[in-house]
Structure formats: structure tokens, C-alpha cells
Amino acid sequence: MAALESSQLLVAGTGPAGLIAALRLAEAGFPVTLVGPEASATDGRTTALMNPALETLERIGVLERLAQGAAPLKAMRIIDATQRLIRSPVVTFRASEIGEERFGLNMPNKTLVATLAAAVHDHPAISWRKSLVAAWRLEAGHAVAELADGSYVAALLAVAADGRHSAARQAAGISTRAHPYPQAALVLNFGHSREHGFISTEFHTETGPFTQVPLPGNRSSLVWVVRPETATELAAMDDSDLSMLIEEKMQSMLGRVTVESGRQVYPLSAATPHRFAQRRIALIGEAAHLFPPIGAQGLNLGIRDIQDLADIVGENRLDPGAEKALAAYDSRRRPDILARSSAVNLLNRSLLSDLLPAQVVRSAGLGMLKAFSPLRSFFMREGLRPGSGLGALSRDLARGVGSRLQR
């Protein structure tokens, strides 16, 4: 065998999830080998990270720098922009309702990746091998990655952060349930003449969500989900025509719109593995869950993967890739991943459905959220920290009952 490097932990993939995983696991006291090419700085998208995810970024020492180029998300609004028979009411979720200054921060992916990559380079416990994994060999005691440069890396645990087509997941023999959607997302940034007030607005349309998220200044990012052929047409439009169309779709709530350069189109699909860890490989990020961009769930869910994995490997330091450790990770992540992915996929399908029952259910659900503040608070708390909403809902209901009894 050519040059062999040994490490307790190996992280495959150099997107945001892989970089955060390497830093968080190194912060937990493990030597980490990160495998993958130099992190890409070409992604024009932005990422909305909620407060618990920001706590992880603070823990690994990058939040202060990232916050300088990010915009706080103080409120989130859902508007039914369909033309269907039954339409839902406008629902606004405000962070102040649950005692938070903000739900999170929206930041450019270029800044996020560059900041994380710089932190990885500076961390003494992380060895970054800037080569692709050509093949995997999973042995009883180690996961061995054969790199494209001809060298090998062996680790007690391999963390698969290598995306939706994860080669590590395939090597572990983990199958997935996959579902392509007849949708694609047009992603771009734009300027506007009115202030956004740090409010993110998600317009629900017949083809999917049209979501505006604040950036610093009078700027916002846009994720516009449409049919694939429509996304291609929109991406090819003249700047002025596309600007006018976006302004119209937003009902001019942000005034005059001016699109910026750098449009991107991404096809949408959903995929869920049957297991989240097996044969010395643990899945995180898009290797563990893939679904449409609704409700700012993607990387936030991936960071919860990383937090749970860090806790479990910390409890199994002698052999973090042992069967009992992987079983614990699978058991801990399964409820959160299945609940989030199912909810997002269900909402997306309800937007695409012309069936009256689907319209009734969606309208009734949003109507209850608008009218019943304890339920609205429950969903906001659950959106930030899974498991935190039920206790708060019970307290809110008890206070409501107590208040009525005192009258």
C-alpha cells in the first residue's frame, strides 16, 4: 500500500457541513483528517442559520466574523400567492413572541465557506488532504479512503459529508428512498428601494415557494421554485425584465427591484437513507437528508447532525466508529431527520396539488397558526430547537387557563 495516514476521525467533503464537522470534532479534542478539494467560493446562494446553529459557529470560533456580513432574521411571513379556490391567511412569525431578538442570521455562502476554510487551515488538530476519495475500503477496525493522489487515509470513523450522491454512503451499503420533484430553484440576490425590516417572506405559489430573505442593506436573496423549464427561461431573461417580474411577484412590498449578477438554477429532489450510520461511516448533511428549500431547514439540520455526532463520539473516545456508537447516532438522529424531511415534503406536495382536500388542510393549518398564538409559539420554538416547543406550549396553555379563572 502507498503512503498511509492514520487518524481517529476522517471527514469526507469540503462543503459547509464538512468544514463545520471537521472544526467541531477537532474542538471536541479529536485529531481530524479532512479530505476533499479546496472549498468552492463560487456559490452565489445564501444560507439562513438559526440561533442553535449559530451557537455551534460561535463554539468553533467563526461566528463573530460571519455576523459582520450577515442580516438578522427578526420575522418570517407566509403569504398564499396561489390563485386556487381556497387560500390561506397571511401568517407572521416574530422572534420577539418567543423572547428572541432574532431567529437567526442570513449570510452569503461564499463568506461562510471562506471563513470556515480559513479556520480549518489554522486549526492544529486538522490535516486537510486536498484530494478526492477515489475508493473506500471498510474493514472491521477502520474505514480506509483511497485518495485520487494514490495515498490512503485510515480512520476509526469516517464522516460522510460528501453530498447528495455520497460515495461513502454507497460504500457503506446504505440505500435511500429518493423522489425527484418536477421543480427547480432559481437563486439570485437583488437590491430594492424599500427597507426589508429584517423580515423574510415566503410566497406560496402553485409551483412551490418564492422566498425572499434579508441581506445587509437594502438587499435580499431569492429562492424561486418553479418548473425546470421555467427556471431556465427566467435565468435567461434580461435583467430589467426579470427585475420587474420579481417586483410584481412580491406585490411591490420592497419597492423597485434590481437583480444582481450571478443567477443559479438547481433541480429539486428528496432523498432519505434507510440508515444514518453503518460500517464505520456516519452520514451528515445532504448525505443524510435531502429535501426542497422550504423553511430554512437544510444546513440547520446538518449542524444538528454534527452536534449529535460530536456528543456521541465524545462518549466513545476509544472507538468512535464502533457499532454501538453508530447505533446511538442512528437512533438519535432518526426522529429529527424524519420529522423535518416529512414535514417539508408534505408542505411542498400540498403546494403542487390541485386537490381540494390538500388546499383545505393547508389553509386550516395556517389559519390555526395565525389565530392561536400558543400554537404559533410552539412551531417557532420547535423550528429553532426540536423538543423545546411542547413544554412551552403547556406553560402557555396553563397561563391562559389561569388568567381566565382569575377573571
C-alpha positions as CSV (number, residue, x, y, z in Angstrom):
1,M,0.0,0.0,0.0
2,A,1.2,3.5,-0.8
3,A,1.6,6.2,1.9
4,L,-0.9,5.5,4.7
5,E,-2.1,8.2,7.1
6,S,-3.9,7.2,10.2
7,S,-6.4,9.4,12.1
8,Q,-9.1,8.9,14.7
9,L,-11.7,10.7,12.5
10,L,-11.9,11.3,8.8
11,V,-14.3,13.8,7.3
12,A,-15.1,13.4,3.6
13,G,-16.4,16.5,1.9
14,T,-15.4,20.2,2.0
15,G,-18.8,21.9,1.7
16,P,-20.1,23.9,4.7
17,A,-21.2,20.7,6.5
18,G,-17.8,19.0,6.1
19,L,-15.9,22.1,7.2
20,I,-18.1,22.6,10.3
21,A,-17.9,18.9,11.1
22,A,-14.1,19.0,11.0
23,L,-13.9,22.1,13.2
24,R,-16.5,20.8,15.7
25,L,-14.9,17.4,16.1
26,A,-11.4,18.9,16.4
27,E,-12.8,21.3,19.1
28,A,-14.1,18.2,20.9
29,G,-10.5,17.0,21.2
30,F,-10.0,14.6,18.2
31,P,-7.3,14.7,15.5
32,V,-9.2,15.0,12.3
33,T,-8.3,14.4,8.6
34,L,-10.4,16.4,6.2
35,V,-10.5,15.0,2.7
36,G,-11.7,17.0,-0.3
37,P,-10.6,19.7,-2.8
38,E,-10.2,23.4,-1.8
39,A,-13.6,24.7,-0.7
40,S,-15.5,26.3,-3.6
41,A,-16.1,30.1,-3.4
42,T,-18.5,30.2,-6.5
43,D,-21.8,29.6,-4.7
44,G,-23.9,32.7,-5.0
45,R,-26.6,31.4,-2.7
46,T,-27.1,32.5,0.9
47,T,-27.9,30.4,4.0
48,A,-30.2,31.3,6.8
49,L,-28.8,29.8,10.0
50,M,-31.0,29.7,13.1
51,N,-29.8,30.5,16.6
52,P,-28.9,27.0,17.7
53,A,-26.7,26.6,14.6
54,L,-25.1,30.0,15.3
55,E,-24.2,28.7,18.8
56,T,-22.2,25.9,17.1
57,L,-20.5,28.5,14.9
58,E,-19.6,30.5,18.0
59,R,-18.2,27.4,19.7
60,I,-15.8,26.8,16.8
61,G,-14.8,30.4,16.7
62,V,-16.2,31.8,13.4
63,L,-19.5,33.5,14.3
64,E,-18.1,37.0,15.1
65,R,-16.5,37.3,11.6
66,L,-19.6,35.8,9.9
67,A,-22.0,38.1,11.7
68,Q,-20.4,41.2,10.2
69,G,-21.7,40.3,6.7
70,A,-25.0,38.8,7.7
71,A,-28.5,40.1,8.3
72,P,-30.7,39.2,11.3
73,L,-34.0,37.4,10.7
74,K,-36.4,39.1,13.1
75,A,-39.7,37.9,11.5
76,M,-40.8,35.3,8.9
77,R,-44.0,35.7,6.9
78,I,-46.0,33.3,4.8
79,I,-48.3,34.6,2.1
80,D,-50.6,32.5,-0.1
81,A,-50.0,33.8,-3.6
82,T,-51.9,31.0,-5.3
83,Q,-55.0,31.6,-7.4
84,R,-56.7,28.5,-6.1
85,L,-60.3,28.3,-4.7
86,I,-59.2,28.0,-1.1
87,R,-56.4,30.3,0.0
88,S,-54.6,30.5,3.3
89,P,-54.4,33.6,5.5
90,V,-51.1,35.6,5.9
91,V,-49.2,34.3,8.9
92,T,-46.3,36.2,10.5
93,F,-43.9,34.6,13.0
94,R,-42.0,37.2,15.1
95,A,-38.9,36.2,17.2
96,S,-40.0,38.6,19.9
97,E,-43.1,36.5,20.5
98,I,-40.8,33.8,22.0
99,G,-38.4,36.1,23.7
100,E,-35.7,36.1,21.0
101,E,-34.1,39.1,19.4
102,R,-33.8,37.2,16.1
103,F,-34.5,33.7,14.7
104,G,-31.0,33.6,13.1
105,L,-28.7,35.2,10.5
106,N,-28.8,35.1,6.7
107,M,-25.3,35.1,5.2
108,P,-23.7,34.6,1.8
109,N,-22.4,31.1,1.2
110,K,-19.1,32.5,-0.3
111,T,-18.4,34.2,3.0
112,L,-19.5,31.2,5.1
113,V,-17.3,28.8,3.2
114,A,-14.2,31.1,3.0
115,T,-14.4,31.8,6.8
116,L,-14.8,28.1,7.6
117,A,-11.9,27.1,5.3
118,A,-9.6,29.7,6.9
119,A,-10.5,28.3,10.3
120,V,-9.7,24.8,9.2
121,H,-6.4,25.8,7.7
122,D,-5.5,27.5,11.1
123,H,-6.5,24.6,13.3
124,P,-3.6,22.5,14.5
125,A,-5.7,19.3,15.0
126,I,-7.0,19.2,11.4
127,S,-5.0,17.8,8.5
128,W,-6.6,18.8,5.2
129,R,-5.8,16.4,2.3
130,K,-6.9,18.3,-0.8
131,S,-7.7,15.3,-2.9
132,L,-10.9,13.4,-3.8
133,V,-11.7,10.0,-2.5
134,A,-11.3,7.5,-5.3
135,A,-12.5,4.4,-3.4
136,W,-13.5,3.2,0.0
137,R,-12.4,0.0,1.8
138,L,-14.4,-0.7,5.0
139,E,-12.6,-3.1,7.4
140,A,-13.5,-4.4,10.8
141,G,-11.4,-1.9,12.6
142,H,-11.1,1.0,10.2
143,A,-12.6,2.9,7.3
144,V,-9.9,3.3,4.6
145,A,-10.1,6.0,2.0
146,E,-8.0,5.6,-1.2
147,L,-7.3,9.1,-2.5
148,A,-7.0,10.2,-6.1
149,D,-3.4,11.1,-5.5
150,G,-2.6,7.5,-4.7
151,S,-2.3,7.8,-0.9
152,Y,-4.6,6.3,1.8
153,V,-6.2,7.5,5.0
154,A,-7.4,5.1,7.6
155,A,-9.7,6.2,10.5
156,L,-11.8,4.7,13.2
157,L,-14.8,6.7,11.9
158,A,-15.5,8.3,8.6
159,V,-17.9,11.2,8.5
160,A,-19.7,11.3,5.1
161,A,-20.3,15.0,4.3
162,D,-19.9,14.3,0.6
163,G,-23.3,15.4,-0.6
164,R,-26.5,14.0,-2.1
165,H,-24.6,11.5,-4.3
166,S,-22.4,10.4,-1.3
167,A,-19.9,7.8,-2.4
168,A,-19.2,7.0,1.3
169,R,-22.9,6.2,1.8
170,Q,-22.8,3.9,-1.1
171,A,-19.7,2.1,0.1
172,A,-21.4,1.6,3.5
173,G,-24.2,-0.2,1.7
174,I,-26.8,2.3,2.8
175,S,-29.7,2.6,0.4
176,T,-32.0,5.6,0.1
177,R,-35.6,6.4,-0.7
178,A,-35.4,9.0,-3.5
179,H,-38.0,11.2,-5.1
180,P,-37.3,13.7,-7.9
181,Y,-39.6,16.7,-8.0
182,P,-40.9,18.5,-11.2
183,Q,-39.3,21.6,-9.8
184,A,-36.1,23.7,-10.0
185,A,-34.9,26.6,-7.8
186,L,-33.8,29.9,-9.4
187,V,-31.4,31.5,-6.9
188,L,-30.2,35.1,-7.0
189,N,-29.6,38.3,-5.0
190,F,-31.4,41.6,-5.7
191,G,-31.5,45.2,-4.4
192,H,-34.7,47.0,-3.6
193,S,-35.7,50.6,-2.8
194,R,-37.5,50.0,0.4
195,E,-36.2,48.5,3.7
196,H,-36.9,44.9,4.4
197,G,-37.2,45.4,8.1
198,F,-35.3,42.1,8.5
199,I,-38.4,40.2,7.6
200,S,-38.2,37.1,5.4
201,T,-41.3,36.5,3.2
202,E,-42.2,33.1,1.7
203,F,-44.9,33.4,-1.0
204,H,-46.6,30.1,-1.7
205,T,-47.3,29.5,-5.3
206,E,-48.7,26.7,-7.4
207,T,-45.2,25.6,-8.4
208,G,-43.5,26.0,-5.0
209,P,-42.3,28.7,-2.7
210,F,-40.9,32.1,-3.8
211,T,-38.8,33.1,-0.8
212,Q,-37.1,36.5,-0.1
213,V,-34.6,36.6,2.7
214,P,-32.9,39.8,4.0
215,L,-29.3,40.6,3.4
216,P,-27.4,43.6,4.9
217,G,-28.6,47.0,3.5
218,N,-31.5,47.2,1.0
219,R,-30.6,43.8,-0.5
220,S,-32.2,40.3,-0.3
221,S,-31.6,36.8,-1.6
222,L,-34.3,35.0,-3.5
223,V,-35.1,31.3,-3.9
224,W,-37.8,30.9,-6.6
225,V,-39.1,27.4,-7.1
226,V,-40.8,26.8,-10.4
227,R,-40.9,24.1,-13.1
228,P,-37.5,23.3,-14.5
229,E,-38.2,24.7,-18.0
230,T,-39.5,27.9,-16.4
231,A,-36.3,28.2,-14.3
232,T,-34.2,28.0,-17.4
233,E,-36.3,30.7,-19.1
234,L,-36.1,33.0,-16.0
235,A,-32.3,32.6,-15.8
236,A,-32.0,33.7,-19.4
237,M,-34.2,36.8,-19.1
238,D,-32.9,40.4,-19.4
239,D,-32.0,42.0,-16.1
240,S,-34.7,44.7,-16.3
241,D,-37.4,42.3,-17.3
242,L,-36.6,39.8,-14.5
243,S,-36.4,42.7,-12.0
244,M,-39.9,43.8,-13.0
245,L,-41.2,40.3,-12.8
246,I,-39.8,39.8,-9.3
247,E,-41.2,43.1,-8.1
248,E,-44.6,42.0,-9.4
249,K,-44.4,38.6,-7.7
250,M,-43.5,40.4,-4.5
251,Q,-46.5,42.7,-4.9
252,S,-44.1,45.7,-4.8
253,M,-43.7,45.3,-1.0
254,L,-40.0,46.2,-1.3
255,G,-40.4,48.8,-3.9
256,R,-38.2,48.9,-7.1
257,V,-36.2,45.7,-7.6
258,T,-32.8,45.4,-9.3
259,V,-31.4,41.9,-9.8
260,E,-27.7,41.4,-9.3
261,S,-25.4,39.2,-11.5
262,G,-24.9,35.5,-10.7
263,R,-28.1,33.6,-11.2
264,Q,-28.0,29.8,-10.5
265,V,-30.6,27.0,-11.1
266,Y,-30.8,23.9,-9.0
267,P,-33.1,20.9,-9.7
268,L,-35.0,19.7,-6.7
269,S,-35.4,16.2,-5.2
270,A,-35.9,14.4,-1.9
271,A,-33.9,11.5,-0.5
272,T,-33.8,9.8,2.9
273,P,-31.3,7.0,3.7
274,H,-32.7,3.8,5.4
275,R,-29.9,4.2,8.0
276,F,-27.8,7.2,9.1
277,A,-24.7,5.2,10.1
278,Q,-23.2,1.8,9.3
279,R,-19.9,0.0,8.8
280,R,-17.8,2.9,10.4
281,I,-19.4,5.6,8.3
282,A,-21.8,8.2,9.7
283,L,-23.9,10.4,7.4
284,I,-24.3,14.2,7.9
285,G,-25.8,17.0,5.8
286,E,-27.1,16.2,2.3
287,A,-25.7,12.7,2.6
288,A,-28.2,12.1,5.4
289,H,-31.2,14.2,4.2
290,L,-32.2,16.0,1.0
291,F,-35.4,18.0,0.5
292,P,-36.8,21.2,-1.1
293,P,-35.6,24.6,0.3
294,I,-38.6,25.4,2.5
295,G,-38.4,26.8,6.0
296,A,-34.6,27.2,6.2
297,Q,-34.1,23.6,7.3
298,G,-31.2,22.2,5.2
299,L,-27.9,23.2,6.8
300,N,-29.5,23.8,10.2
301,L,-30.5,20.1,10.2
302,G,-27.0,19.2,9.1
303,I,-25.4,21.2,12.0
304,R,-27.7,19.3,14.4
305,D,-26.3,16.1,12.8
306,I,-22.8,17.4,13.6
307,Q,-23.7,18.3,17.2
308,D,-25.2,14.9,18.0
309,L,-22.3,13.1,16.3
310,A,-19.8,15.2,18.3
311,D,-21.6,14.3,21.5
312,I,-21.7,10.6,20.7
313,V,-18.0,10.3,19.6
314,G,-17.1,12.1,22.8
315,E,-18.9,9.3,24.7
316,N,-17.0,6.7,22.7
317,R,-13.5,8.0,22.5
318,L,-11.7,4.7,22.5
319,D,-13.5,3.7,19.3
320,P,-15.9,6.3,17.9
321,G,-16.7,4.1,14.9
322,A,-17.8,1.1,16.9
323,E,-21.1,-0.5,16.2
324,K,-22.7,0.8,19.5
325,A,-21.6,4.4,18.7
326,L,-23.1,4.2,15.2
327,A,-26.3,2.7,16.5
328,A,-26.6,5.5,19.0
329,Y,-26.1,8.1,16.3
330,D,-28.7,6.5,14.1
331,S,-31.2,6.3,16.9
332,R,-30.6,9.9,18.0
333,R,-30.9,11.5,14.5
334,R,-33.7,9.4,13.1
335,P,-36.7,11.2,14.8
336,D,-35.4,14.7,13.9
337,I,-34.5,13.9,10.3
338,L,-37.7,12.0,9.5
339,A,-39.9,14.7,11.2
340,R,-38.3,17.6,9.4
341,S,-38.0,15.9,6.0
342,S,-41.5,14.6,6.1
343,A,-43.0,18.0,7.1
344,V,-41.1,19.8,4.3
345,N,-42.0,17.2,1.7
346,L,-45.6,17.2,2.7
347,L,-45.9,21.0,2.5
348,N,-44.2,21.0,-0.9
349,R,-46.6,18.4,-2.2
350,S,-49.5,20.4,-0.9
351,L,-48.4,23.4,-2.9
352,L,-48.2,21.3,-6.1
353,S,-51.5,19.6,-5.5
354,D,-54.7,20.9,-7.2
355,L,-56.9,18.6,-5.0
356,L,-59.4,20.5,-2.9
357,P,-58.7,18.5,0.3
358,A,-55.0,19.4,0.2
359,Q,-56.0,23.1,-0.1
360,V,-58.4,22.8,2.8
361,V,-55.8,21.1,5.1
362,R,-53.1,23.7,4.3
363,S,-55.5,26.6,4.7
364,A,-56.8,25.3,8.0
365,G,-53.4,24.6,9.4
366,L,-52.1,28.1,8.6
367,G,-55.3,29.6,9.8
368,M,-54.8,27.9,13.2
369,L,-51.3,29.2,13.4
370,K,-52.5,32.8,12.7
371,A,-55.3,32.7,15.2
372,F,-53.8,30.7,18.1
373,S,-50.6,32.3,19.5
374,P,-49.6,29.4,21.8
375,L,-49.6,27.1,18.7
376,R,-47.7,29.6,16.7
377,S,-45.1,29.9,19.5
378,F,-44.9,26.1,19.6
379,F,-43.9,25.9,16.0
380,M,-41.4,28.8,16.3
381,R,-39.7,27.1,19.2
382,E,-39.7,23.7,17.5
383,G,-38.3,25.3,14.4
384,L,-35.3,26.6,16.4
385,R,-34.8,23.8,18.9
386,P,-36.6,20.4,18.4
387,G,-38.3,19.3,21.5
388,S,-38.5,22.7,23.1
389,G,-42.0,23.6,22.0
390,L,-44.1,21.1,23.9
391,G,-43.1,22.3,27.4
392,A,-43.6,25.9,26.4
393,L,-47.0,25.1,24.8
394,S,-48.1,23.5,28.1
395,R,-47.0,26.6,30.1
396,D,-48.7,28.9,27.6
397,L,-52.0,27.0,27.9
398,A,-51.7,26.8,31.7
399,R,-51.2,30.6,31.9
400,G,-54.2,31.1,29.6
401,V,-56.4,28.9,31.7
402,G,-55.2,30.6,34.9
403,S,-55.9,34.0,33.5
404,R,-59.4,33.1,32.6
405,L,-60.0,31.6,36.1
406,Q,-58.9,34.8,37.7
407,R,-61.4,37.0,35.8
